[in-house]
Amino acid sequence: MTKLYIDAGTSWSKVLEIYEDENDLIKSQLPVAMDYYSSQLQQDNKDKTVNKRVFILPSRLLGELNINFDGATGHMAKNRLKPDGLYQNEMLSLAYGAKKMLSSEELNNATIVDIGSRDVKWVRFIDGKYRDLDWNGSCGSVTGATVEMLSKFYGVDTSKIPPHKEKIPVTCGVFAMEKIMDDIASNIPPEIAIAKYINGIAYNTWKFAGCPEKIFLSGGFCLNNCFIESLKYYCEVSPLGRLVLLEGLF
């Protein structure tokens, strides 16, 4: 029998399936077609071997999957639980996941920042214990979604463009859109205008998190090299990947 967990974001969802052996997958609720989105297969060797399949898929597909989950977090998750399933606040999932993934030495002084499609949140540990957190759903709105839409519209691969030291002083993706388009209308190449916007996000993220010396980064921006290199203008960066909240669910 498998256990299913989901971090259901606005744009992308991460699904974790835990099983004991391959025979469990015969009765899996996940359709074979989802193998197309499978991101990794990993084993965790602690008290016993735990097999895990992880899928990353567009959240718009969740409506096509008639599946209820054992545990869930994220904006799109509350109505997708089994009767005895657990919904967990995203901040708790971020904190639990980070504590699981970081060493005791790293947790002596750690600021973990998660940037999603529509918000920015962070949690801080001092001496291995939770100390503080904050969540920005207004000024952090649609930051990730805006980058994704712009990159598709202008055909720019944000994982490959270099960072730009100049930044667009953005408060959120909605207000930044006008400044980006003004730049492009002024014959500034789209990749430079978008890089300036990404640097603005990086700067705002660093300031919002309290200007730490180091940020452990969670979320889809871990795949965005331009963002990571822009954030390095302000602090040290250690990407943790897209599965931190998912790790905090079980």
C-alpha positions as CSV (number, residue, x, y, z in Angstrom):
1,M,0.0,0.0,0.0
2,T,1.3,3.4,-0.9
3,K,1.2,6.8,0.9
4,L,0.6,9.9,-1.1
5,Y,1.7,13.5,-0.2
6,I,1.4,16.7,-2.2
7,D,2.8,20.2,-2.1
8,A,0.1,21.8,-4.3
9,G,1.3,25.2,-5.5
10,T,-0.4,27.7,-7.8
11,S,1.6,26.8,-10.9
12,W,3.4,23.5,-10.1
13,S,2.6,20.7,-7.7
14,K,5.0,18.2,-6.2
15,V,3.7,14.7,-5.5
16,L,5.5,12.2,-3.3
17,E,4.5,8.5,-3.3
18,I,6.1,6.3,-0.6
19,Y,6.0,2.5,-1.0
20,E,7.6,-0.6,0.4
21,D,8.3,-2.6,-2.7
22,E,7.5,-2.6,-6.5
23,N,4.4,-4.6,-6.0
24,D,2.7,-1.7,-4.2
25,L,2.9,0.3,-7.4
26,I,0.6,-2.1,-9.2
27,K,-2.3,-0.6,-7.1
28,S,-0.9,2.9,-7.2
29,Q,-3.5,5.7,-7.7
30,L,-1.2,7.6,-9.9
31,P,-1.8,7.0,-13.6
32,V,0.9,5.6,-15.7
33,A,0.8,8.8,-17.8
34,M,2.3,10.7,-14.8
35,D,5.6,8.9,-15.4
36,Y,6.2,11.7,-18.0
37,Y,6.6,14.2,-15.1
38,S,8.6,11.9,-12.8
39,S,11.6,13.8,-11.5
40,Q,13.5,11.3,-9.4
41,L,13.5,7.9,-7.7
42,Q,15.3,7.8,-4.5
43,Q,15.9,5.6,-1.5
44,D,16.2,6.7,2.1
45,N,18.2,4.3,4.3
46,K,17.5,4.9,8.0
47,D,15.6,2.4,10.2
48,K,14.5,0.6,6.9
49,T,14.6,1.2,3.2
50,V,11.9,3.7,2.1
51,N,11.2,3.9,-1.6
52,K,10.0,7.3,-2.9
53,R,8.8,8.4,-6.3
54,V,8.5,12.1,-6.8
55,F,6.5,13.8,-9.6
56,I,6.4,17.4,-10.5
57,L,3.4,18.4,-12.6
58,P,1.4,21.5,-13.6
59,S,-1.2,22.2,-11.0
60,R,-3.8,22.6,-13.7
61,L,-3.7,18.8,-14.1
62,L,-4.8,18.2,-10.5
63,G,-8.4,18.6,-11.6
64,E,-8.0,15.6,-14.0
65,L,-6.7,13.4,-11.2
66,N,-9.3,12.0,-8.9
67,I,-6.9,11.4,-6.1
68,N,-7.0,12.1,-2.4
69,F,-3.8,12.4,-0.4
70,D,-2.6,11.3,3.0
71,G,-0.9,14.6,3.6
72,A,-1.0,18.0,1.9
73,T,0.3,21.5,1.9
74,G,0.1,24.4,-0.5
75,H,-2.6,26.8,-1.8
76,M,-4.4,24.2,-3.9
77,A,-4.4,21.3,-1.5
78,K,-7.1,21.7,1.1
79,N,-9.9,19.9,-0.8
80,R,-7.6,17.0,-1.9
81,L,-7.3,15.1,1.4
82,K,-8.4,11.6,2.5
83,P,-10.9,11.7,5.4
84,D,-8.1,11.0,7.9
85,G,-5.5,13.0,5.9
86,L,-3.5,15.9,7.4
87,Y,-3.3,19.4,6.0
88,Q,-0.2,21.2,7.1
89,N,0.5,25.0,6.9
90,E,3.2,25.8,4.4
91,M,5.4,27.6,7.0
92,L,5.4,24.4,9.2
93,S,6.2,22.3,6.1
94,L,9.1,24.6,5.2
95,A,10.4,24.5,8.8
96,Y,10.1,20.7,9.2
97,G,11.5,20.1,5.8
98,A,14.5,22.3,6.3
99,K,15.3,20.8,9.7
100,K,15.2,17.4,8.1
101,M,17.5,18.4,5.2
102,L,20.1,20.5,7.1
103,S,22.8,19.3,9.4
104,S,22.9,20.3,13.0
105,E,25.9,22.5,12.3
106,E,24.0,24.4,9.6
107,L,21.0,24.8,11.9
108,N,23.1,26.8,14.3
109,N,22.3,29.8,12.2
110,A,20.1,29.2,9.2
111,T,17.7,31.3,7.2
112,I,15.6,29.3,4.7
113,V,13.7,31.2,2.0
114,D,11.0,29.6,-0.2
115,I,9.9,31.5,-3.3
116,G,6.8,30.2,-5.1
117,S,4.7,31.4,-7.9
118,R,2.7,33.8,-5.8
119,D,4.6,34.5,-2.5
120,V,7.8,34.6,-0.5
121,K,8.3,33.0,2.9
122,W,11.2,32.4,5.2
123,V,12.0,30.7,8.5
124,R,15.1,31.1,10.7
125,F,16.8,28.7,13.1
126,I,19.3,29.7,15.8
127,D,21.2,27.1,17.8
128,G,19.1,24.4,16.1
129,K,15.8,25.9,17.3
130,Y,13.1,27.8,15.5
131,R,13.5,31.5,16.1
132,D,11.4,33.6,13.6
133,L,9.4,33.5,10.4
134,D,7.6,35.8,8.0
135,W,5.3,35.3,4.9
136,N,4.8,37.9,2.2
137,G,1.8,37.2,0.0
138,S,1.2,40.8,-1.1
139,C,4.5,42.4,-2.1
140,G,5.8,39.0,-3.1
141,S,2.7,38.3,-5.3
142,V,3.2,36.4,-8.6
143,T,7.0,36.8,-8.5
144,G,7.6,33.3,-9.8
145,A,4.6,33.3,-12.1
146,T,5.7,36.6,-13.7
147,V,9.2,35.3,-14.5
148,E,7.7,32.1,-16.0
149,M,5.2,34.1,-18.1
150,L,7.9,36.6,-19.3
151,S,10.4,33.9,-20.2
152,K,7.8,32.0,-22.3
153,F,6.5,35.2,-24.0
154,Y,10.0,36.5,-25.0
155,G,11.6,33.1,-25.5
156,V,14.2,33.6,-22.8
157,D,15.8,30.7,-20.9
158,T,16.3,32.2,-17.4
159,S,18.6,29.3,-16.4
160,K,21.1,30.5,-19.0
161,I,21.0,34.3,-19.0
162,P,23.7,36.1,-17.0
163,P,22.8,38.2,-14.0
164,H,22.7,42.0,-14.3
165,K,24.0,44.3,-11.6
166,E,21.3,46.9,-12.3
167,K,18.0,46.0,-10.8
168,I,14.4,47.0,-11.5
169,P,13.1,48.2,-8.1
170,V,10.0,46.0,-8.0
171,T,7.5,45.4,-5.2
172,C,5.7,42.6,-7.0
173,G,5.3,41.0,-10.4
174,V,2.2,43.0,-11.2
175,F,3.9,46.4,-10.8
176,A,7.1,45.2,-12.4
177,M,5.5,44.2,-15.7
178,E,5.2,47.8,-16.8
179,K,8.8,48.6,-16.1
180,I,10.0,45.5,-17.9
181,M,8.0,46.3,-21.0
182,D,9.2,49.9,-20.9
183,D,12.8,48.7,-20.9
184,I,12.1,46.4,-23.9
185,A,10.2,49.1,-25.7
186,S,13.4,51.2,-25.3
187,N,15.4,48.6,-27.2
188,I,16.9,46.9,-24.2
189,P,17.1,43.2,-25.0
190,P,14.4,41.1,-23.2
191,E,17.1,38.9,-21.5
192,I,18.6,42.0,-19.9
193,A,15.3,43.5,-18.9
194,I,14.2,40.2,-17.3
195,A,17.7,39.8,-15.6
196,K,17.2,43.3,-14.1
197,Y,13.8,42.2,-12.8
198,I,15.2,39.0,-11.4
199,N,17.9,41.0,-9.6
200,G,15.2,43.1,-8.1
201,I,13.4,40.0,-6.8
202,A,16.7,38.8,-5.4
203,Y,17.4,42.1,-3.6
204,N,13.8,42.3,-2.2
205,T,14.1,38.6,-1.0
206,W,17.3,39.3,0.8
207,K,16.0,42.4,2.5
208,F,12.7,40.8,3.4
209,A,14.6,37.9,5.0
210,G,16.5,40.3,7.2
211,C,19.7,40.7,5.2
212,P,21.2,37.3,6.3
213,E,24.8,36.4,5.4
214,K,23.5,33.1,3.9
215,I,20.2,31.9,2.5
216,F,19.2,28.3,2.0
217,L,17.0,28.6,-1.0
218,S,13.8,26.5,-1.5
219,G,11.4,26.3,-4.5
220,G,11.5,26.6,-8.2
221,F,14.0,29.5,-8.2
222,C,16.6,26.8,-7.3
223,L,16.5,26.0,-11.1
224,N,17.0,29.7,-12.1
225,N,20.7,30.3,-12.4
226,C,20.1,34.0,-13.0
227,F,18.3,34.4,-9.7
228,I,20.9,32.4,-7.8
229,E,23.8,34.5,-9.2
230,S,21.8,37.7,-8.6
231,L,21.2,36.7,-4.9
232,K,24.9,36.1,-4.6
233,Y,25.4,39.9,-5.0
234,Y,24.0,40.2,-1.5
235,C,24.7,36.9,0.4
236,E,25.9,33.4,0.2
237,V,23.4,31.0,-1.4
238,S,22.8,27.3,-0.9
239,P,20.0,25.8,-3.0
240,L,17.9,23.0,-1.4
241,G,15.7,22.2,-4.3
242,R,12.0,22.2,-4.9
243,L,11.0,19.4,-2.5
244,V,11.6,21.1,1.0
245,L,7.9,21.5,1.8
246,L,7.2,18.0,0.6
247,E,10.0,16.6,2.8
248,G,8.3,18.4,5.8
249,L,5.0,16.5,5.3
250,F,6.1,13.0,6.4
